[in-house]
Amino acid sequence: MRLRSRVIVTPLTIIALGLAACSTPTASAPANGSADAGASAPPETGTVTIYSGRSEELVGPLLEQFSEATGIEVEARYGDTAEMATLILTEGENSPADVFFAQDAGALGAVAEQGLLTALPNEILDQVDERFRSPTGEWVGVSGRARVVVYNTETLSEADLPDSIFGFTDPEWSGRIGWAPTNGSFQSFVTALREIEGEDRAREWLEGIEANDPSVYEGNNPALDAVIAGEVDVAFINHYYLMQRLVEDPDAPAANYFVTDGDPGALVNVAGAGILDTSENSEAARELVEYLLSTEAQEYFATETKEYPLLEGVEPDGDLPSLEEIGTPEIDLSDLSDLDGTLELLQDVGIL
């Protein structure tokens, strides 16, 4: 087997970066459709080292398929996205990494801000809508995660929900909301809210939700559990948690509500990849990034993790609105790197 993995065991200081780790959906291995059964492996054509903020369980099968299809050996180092970003920033020009695969665009933005990512070729960038890639070309999104309001369908219909995320600050929602303030995806949303609406408006939203006495959960899945159980009527999570749950329990009394029309609640964050400017294997690194945007890899993200594929022509799985229908807010996702201010704001409001 060509895939070799190394796992970080030493804790790294991540608060200084202000990067919170996002939870990663689990997935089963895809079918080996890249090579014919019994065919001999292609010849070795190089080695690529990837620092992955996505778990080995999730992306290991894809990296192995890449190696089998191309003959390029993969050395993968796994940790959460914040750890990987911290490690790259610490190693600087001495980093052995060729590719940074992050769960969150903010981490890619933080590394790019330090001049550690090289510009990707247009043939890679142009495969993805400009909303989901670096405006200066240093990273590209490979899958999308939409923020949603999951609601209990036994107590609510979609018509009962407000048009904007700000509508949930109305006192009528007192005691009916669940959220996970320590979760990385929630904190990325608050960072986006600050960027889109400004500090005062973001504070106003947080204070308004806090005044409605929300139930606090450790992550997206516990918040979803609470909605299904009727403990709360709504919760703020990422879309794929319910999609995965419905595979296990099609009768779960819950549905995703997608805020639209550029509202901050319509944020779609991405997992993405960039190539280190110190890479000594840039050609192999480029092939790996290209593979993450291949039809095969994109269909894997769509069907196994229930994330949004970002390659044109690959459809999302299940009954999901298209990214065009959602109408994401105007934001440079690289700006989600500014989580220091978000943590300070959450602490100041008394949420953390």
C-alpha positions in Angstrom: 0.0 0.0 0.0 1.4 3.4 -0.9 -0.4 5.5 1.6 1.6 6.1 4.8 0.1 8.1 7.6 1.6 9.9 10.6 -0.5 11.2 13.4 0.3 14.2 15.5 0.3 13.3 19.2 1.8 16.5 20.7 -0.8 19.2 21.6 -0.2 22.5 19.9 -1.2 26.0 21.1 -4.1 27.1 18.8 -5.8 29.9 20.7 -3.1 32.3 19.6 -4.1 31.6 16.0 -7.8 31.9 17.0 -8.5 28.8 14.9 -11.2 26.5 16.3 -11.4 22.9 14.9 -14.5 21.9 13.0 -16.0 18.5 13.5 -15.5 16.2 10.6 -18.2 13.9 9.2 -17.3 10.2 9.0 -17.6 8.3 5.8 -17.2 4.8 4.4 -14.5 4.1 1.8 -15.5 4.6 -1.8 -15.3 1.9 -4.4 -12.0 1.6 -6.2 -13.3 2.7 -9.5 -10.0 4.3 -10.6 -8.2 1.1 -11.6 -9.4 -2.2 -13.1 -9.5 -5.1 -10.7 -6.3 -7.2 -11.0 -4.5 -4.5 -13.1 -0.9 -3.8 -12.1 -0.1 -0.6 -10.2 1.2 2.3 -12.3 4.9 3.1 -11.9 6.1 5.5 -9.2 6.1 9.1 -10.3 6.9 10.9 -7.1 5.9 11.6 -3.5 3.6 14.2 -2.0 3.3 15.1 1.6 -0.1 16.3 2.8 -0.9 18.0 6.1 -4.6 17.1 6.5 -7.1 18.8 8.8 -9.6 16.2 7.6 -9.6 12.9 9.4 -7.9 9.8 8.1 -11.2 8.0 8.2 -12.7 10.5 5.9 -9.9 11.2 3.3 -7.6 8.3 3.7 -9.5 6.2 1.1 -9.4 9.1 -1.4 -5.7 9.5 -0.9 -5.1 5.8 -1.4 -7.1 5.9 -4.6 -5.1 8.8 -5.8 -1.9 6.9 -5.2 -3.2 3.8 -7.0 -4.4 5.9 -9.9 -1.3 8.0 -10.4 1.6 6.1 -8.9 2.4 9.1 -6.7 3.2 8.0 -3.1 1.3 9.9 -0.4 2.7 10.7 3.0 -0.2 12.1 5.1 0.0 13.8 8.5 -3.3 14.1 10.3 -4.5 16.5 13.0 -7.3 19.0 13.3 -7.2 21.9 11.0 -6.0 24.3 13.6 -3.1 22.0 14.5 -2.1 21.7 10.9 -2.2 25.4 10.3 -0.2 26.1 13.5 2.4 23.5 12.5 2.8 25.0 9.0 3.2 28.5 10.5 5.7 27.2 13.0 7.7 25.3 10.4 7.7 28.2 7.9 10.1 27.7 5.1 11.3 24.4 6.7 8.0 22.7 6.4 8.1 19.4 4.6 4.5 19.7 3.6 3.5 20.0 -0.1 -0.2 20.3 0.3 -2.4 21.8 3.1 -5.9 20.2 3.2 -8.0 22.2 5.6 -11.5 21.7 7.0 -12.1 25.5 7.0 -11.3 28.3 4.6 -10.2 30.5 7.5 -7.2 28.3 8.2 -6.2 28.4 4.6 -6.5 32.2 4.7 -4.3 32.4 7.8 -1.5 30.4 6.1 -1.9 32.4 2.9 -1.6 35.6 4.8 1.9 34.6 5.9 2.9 34.1 2.2 3.2 30.3 2.6 0.9 29.2 -0.2 1.7 29.5 -3.9 -0.7 30.6 -6.5 -2.6 27.7 -8.1 -2.9 27.4 -11.9 -6.1 28.7 -13.5 -7.0 25.3 -14.8 -7.6 24.3 -11.2 -9.1 27.5 -9.9 -11.5 27.9 -12.8 -13.2 24.6 -12.0 -14.8 26.2 -8.9 -17.1 29.2 -8.5 -15.1 32.2 -7.4 -17.2 32.4 -4.2 -15.4 29.2 -3.1 -11.8 29.9 -3.8 -9.1 32.4 -2.8 -9.6 35.7 -4.8 -5.8 35.8 -5.1 -5.5 32.1 -6.1 -3.7 30.5 -3.2 -6.3 27.9 -2.3 -9.4 26.3 -3.8 -12.5 24.8 -2.2 -13.2 21.2 -2.8 -16.4 20.7 -0.8 -19.0 23.0 0.7 -20.8 23.0 4.1 -23.9 25.1 4.4 -25.2 26.7 7.6 -28.8 25.8 8.3 -31.5 26.0 10.9 -32.6 22.5 11.6 -36.2 22.3 13.0 -38.6 19.8 14.5 -41.2 19.0 11.9 -43.7 17.9 14.5 -43.9 21.3 16.0 -43.0 23.6 13.1 -43.3 24.0 9.4 -40.9 26.0 7.2 -43.5 28.8 7.0 -43.1 29.3 10.8 -39.4 30.3 10.4 -38.1 33.8 9.9 -36.6 34.9 6.6 -33.4 36.0 8.3 -31.1 34.6 10.9 -31.7 37.8 12.8 -35.4 36.8 13.2 -34.4 34.3 15.9 -33.6 37.1 18.3 -37.4 37.8 18.6 -38.6 36.9 22.1 -41.1 34.4 20.6 -38.1 32.0 20.3 -37.2 32.2 24.0 -36.3 28.7 25.3 -36.7 27.1 21.8 -33.2 27.4 20.4 -30.2 25.2 20.5 -26.6 26.1 19.6 -23.0 25.0 20.1 -20.8 28.1 20.8 -17.6 26.1 21.2 -17.9 24.4 17.9 -15.6 25.6 15.1 -18.3 25.8 12.4 -20.4 28.0 14.7 -17.4 30.3 15.4 -16.7 30.5 11.7 -20.3 31.6 11.2 -19.9 34.4 13.8 -16.7 35.5 12.1 -18.5 35.7 8.9 -21.3 37.7 10.6 -18.7 40.2 11.9 -17.2 40.5 8.4 -20.6 40.9 6.7 -22.6 43.0 9.1 -19.9 44.6 11.3 -19.0 44.1 15.0 -22.0 45.9 16.5 -24.5 44.0 14.5 -22.8 40.7 15.3 -22.8 41.6 19.0 -26.5 42.5 18.7 -27.3 39.1 17.2 -25.4 37.2 19.9 -26.9 39.2 22.7 -30.4 38.7 21.2 -30.0 34.9 21.0 -28.5 34.8 24.5 -31.5 36.7 25.8 -33.7 34.0 24.4 -32.1 31.5 26.8 -30.7 29.0 24.2 -29.8 25.4 25.2 -26.1 24.9 24.9 -24.6 21.7 23.3 -21.1 20.4 22.7 -21.5 20.1 19.0 -23.7 19.8 16.0 -24.9 16.2 16.5 -26.0 16.8 20.1 -27.9 19.9 19.0 -29.5 17.8 16.2 -30.4 15.1 18.8 -32.2 17.8 20.9 -34.3 18.9 17.9 -35.3 15.4 17.0 -36.2 14.7 20.7 -38.3 17.8 20.9 -36.0 19.3 23.6 -35.7 22.5 21.4 -37.6 23.5 18.3 -34.6 24.7 16.3 -30.8 24.6 16.3 -28.0 26.2 14.3 -25.8 23.5 12.6 -24.3 22.5 9.3 -26.5 20.9 6.7 -24.9 17.5 6.4 -25.5 16.4 10.0 -29.2 15.9 9.3 -28.5 14.4 5.9 -26.4 11.7 7.4 -28.9 11.1 10.2 -31.7 10.6 7.7 -29.7 7.8 6.1 -29.9 6.0 9.4 -33.3 7.1 10.4 -35.5 8.3 7.5 -38.4 9.0 9.8 -36.5 11.4 12.1 -38.9 14.4 12.7 -36.5 17.1 11.5 -35.7 19.2 8.4 -33.1 21.7 7.3 -34.1 25.3 6.7 -31.9 27.2 4.3 -31.9 30.9 4.8 -31.4 32.5 1.3 -30.9 35.8 -0.5 -27.4 36.7 0.8 -28.4 36.6 4.5 -25.4 35.8 6.8 -27.3 32.7 7.8 -26.8 31.4 4.3 -23.1 31.1 4.7 -21.4 28.2 2.9 -17.9 27.5 4.2 -15.6 25.1 2.3 -13.0 22.5 2.9 -10.1 23.3 0.6 -6.5 22.8 -0.4 -3.4 24.8 -1.1 0.1 24.1 -2.2 3.0 25.2 0.0 5.3 27.6 -1.7 8.3 25.6 -0.3 7.1 22.4 -1.8 9.8 20.4 -3.5 7.2 18.2 -5.2 5.0 20.8 -6.8 4.0 18.8 -9.8 2.8 15.9 -7.6 1.1 18.4 -5.3 -0.7 19.9 -8.2 -1.9 16.4 -9.3 -3.3 15.8 -5.8 -5.2 19.0 -5.7 -6.6 18.3 -9.2 -7.7 14.8 -8.0 -9.7 16.4 -5.1 -11.7 18.2 -7.8 -12.1 15.1 -10.0 -15.6 13.8 -10.7 -14.7 10.7 -8.6 -13.7 12.6 -5.5 -16.5 15.1 -5.9 -19.1 12.3 -6.1 -17.6 10.8 -3.0 -18.0 14.0 -1.0 -21.6 14.3 -2.3 -22.8 10.8 -1.6 -20.7 9.7 1.4 -20.3 12.9 3.5 -23.3 14.7 2.1 -21.3 17.9 1.6 -21.8 20.0 -1.5 -19.6 19.1 -4.4 -18.0 22.2 -5.9 -17.2 20.9 -9.4 -19.7 22.0 -12.0 -21.8 19.1 -13.3 -21.6 17.0 -10.0 -24.9 17.3 -8.2 -25.4 17.3 -4.4 -26.9 14.2 -3.0 -30.5 14.0 -1.7 -33.1 16.8 -1.7 -30.7 19.7 -1.3 -31.2 23.1 -2.8 -28.4 24.1 -5.2 -25.7 26.5 -4.2 -27.2 29.0 -6.6 -30.6 28.7 -4.9 -29.1 29.4 -1.5 -27.6 32.7 -2.6 -24.6 32.9 -0.3 -23.6 36.2 1.3 -20.8 38.4 -0.3 -17.7 37.4 1.6 -14.1 36.5 1.0 -13.9 33.2 2.9 -10.2 33.8 3.5 -11.4 36.5 6.0 -12.7 33.7 8.2 -9.1 33.5 9.5 -9.9 36.3 12.0 -11.3 34.1 14.8 -9.3 35.9 17.5 -11.9 38.7 17.4 -14.7 36.2 17.4 -13.4 34.5 20.5 -13.0 37.8 22.3 -16.6 38.8 21.3 -18.1 35.5 22.5 -16.2 35.9 25.8 -17.3 39.5 26.2 -20.9 38.7 25.6 -20.6 35.9 28.2 -21.2 33.0 25.8 -17.8 31.4 26.3 
